[in-house]
Amino acid sequence: MDACNDSAAILAEHLEARGVAVVWTDAAAVSVSHPLNSAVREDVTANGGRYVTAYGYEVGRYGDEQETAHRVAYLVGADSERESLPVDVELISATVRRALRLGSGRPDPGTLTELEEELRGHMALLLPEIHESAKRLWPSSIEAHRLKTRLDGIERQLQQGLGQGSLSAQIQVHQLARDCQFLLARHSMETRR
């Protein structure tokens, strides 16, 4: 067995310890699902020193299988060990900066697709936490209404694709970056409370 396979085996052990269902799809990949609902699943591949989901989102690195297992279990809704998800603020900030630096011109379509996938992954991790914090607000307050409206808008934006042409793709990536920036700011505010 090579290091990739050993790491995937270690990750699978940590995932099973968290109570999620784990199925080996091949020597370096596992399919993880919620123990009560197999439709809620995530495929994780060990590749190049890191663990990556099927949609290209990095959830951890070799040697950090315990935290990786926590993130993956959280993605399938099966980890209640901690109250909040460990969020890599630096990685998310770097992705947002890269997306906002695209500026004018014609960025490579592959770059736009990659940035969109990364931003979607970051937002998928941040949104549940922000929704939980919104529940703690006074329901009829202006702040609760504004936050709910913003989260609804973010979720609608996430349903949009890159569209036709490079301009629409660039606008979509820019909007996702702004939304991700907002979610990260809310996350930072919540962690300071």
N, C-alpha and C positions, 0 to 999 in steps of 0.2 A: 504493500500500500504506500502511496506517496503522501506527501504532507497535505495535499488538498483533500484526499480521501480521509486521512486521519482527522483533520479539522472538521469535516462534515460529520464524521461519526461522533466526535465530541459534542458538536452542536446538537445533533439528534438526541444525545443523552440528556443534555440540559433542557431541551424542549420537552422530552418525555417527562422529566422531573417536574415541569410546570403544568403537566396534565393535558397537554395538547396532543392531538392525534398526529403521528408522524409516519409517512410512507416514503421509503427510499424510491426515487424515480430512476436514479442511476448512482454510480459510486461517488459522485461529487455533488449530488443534488437531492434535496428532500422536498416533499410536499407536506405542508403543515396545515392542519384544519382545526376548527373549533371542535371540542369533544362532543358537543351536542348537535352540531349542524355542519355536516361535511361540505356543504355548499360554500361556507365561509372558509376560504383557504388561501394560502400563499405558497408559491413555489420559490425556494431559495437555492441558489447555486453557489458553491465555493469556487472562486475563480480569481487568480492573480493576487492572492493575499487578502481577499475581501469576500464578504457574503453579499450577494446581490439578488433582489427580487426579480420576478419574471418581467416586470416593467422597468427594470434597470436602476432601481433605487438601492443604494448601498445601505445595508442595515447593520454592518459591523465588519470587523477585521479579524484575521486569524489571531488566536491568542486571547481574544476577548469574547469567547463563546457564551459566557454567562449573561453578559449585557446584550449580546446579539439575540440570545434566546428570549430575553425579556422583551426586546423590541418586536420580534416576530410574533410572540404570543400576544402582545398588545395589538398588533395589526389584525389578528384574527379574532380579537375580542375575548381572549381567554386568560388574560393575566390580570389578576386583581391584587397581586402582591404589594404593589406600590400605589400611592395615590396619583402620582404624576409620572409621565413618560420622560425618560432621560432624552433631552433634546440637544443635539450638537449645534449650538448657537453659531459657532464659527463657520461650520460647513454650510449652514443655511444662509448666513450672511454673505459668504463668498459666492454662493449660487445667485443670490439676488443681485449682488454687485455685477457679476458677469452678465446677467440678463439686462440690467439697466444700462450697461456700457455699450450695448450694441449700436446705439445711436443711429445716424443716418447711413445710407449706403445699402448694400445688398448683402446681408449676412448669408453664410452658407446654410442651405436648407437643413443639412444634417445637424448643424449647431443649434438651430432653432428647435428641431425635434428633440435633441438631447436636453436642452434647457427646459423645454416644456415638461418632459418626463421627470426631470429632477425636481422642478417646482411642484408638480402634482404630488410627488412622493412626500416632499417636505410638508405640504399643506394637508395631506392625508394624516400625517402624524400630529399636526398642530390643531386641526379642527375639532376633534373630540374633546380635547382639553379646554378649548375656548368655549365650546358649547356647554360644558360642565360649569365653567365659571359664570356663564350667562344665567344659569339656573339659580345662582346665588344672589342675583340682583333682585331688587324689589320689582315684581312683575309689571306694574303699571308706571314705572319710572321712565323718564326720558332716556336715561342711559341704557336701560334694558331694551327699549324700543329701537334706539339707534344701533345698538350692537346686533340685535336680531335682524334688522334690516340689512346691515352690512354683511352678516354671515349668510343671509339668504342670497344676496348679490354675489358673494364669493362662490357659493355652491352653484349658482346659475352659470357663472363664468367658467367654472371647472367642467361643466357639461359641454362647453363649446370646444370644438376642435381647432386646429390651426387654420382652417378655412382654405380658400383657393388663393394662391399667389403668395409671394413673399411679404408683401405689405401687411396683409391680414395676419399672417403668421407672426410677424414682428410685433404687431399691435397686441395680439393674444399673449405672447411671451411677456411683453412689457406689463400688461395688465395683471397677469399671474404673479409677476415679480412684485408689483405694488401690493397685491393682496397678501402675498406671502410675508412681505415686510410688515404689514399691519398685524398679521397673526403672530409673528415673532415678537413684535412690540408688546402685544397683549400677553403673550407667554412670559416675557421678561417682567412685566408689571405684576403678573400673578405670582411669580416665584419670589418677588420682593415682599409680598404681603405676609 
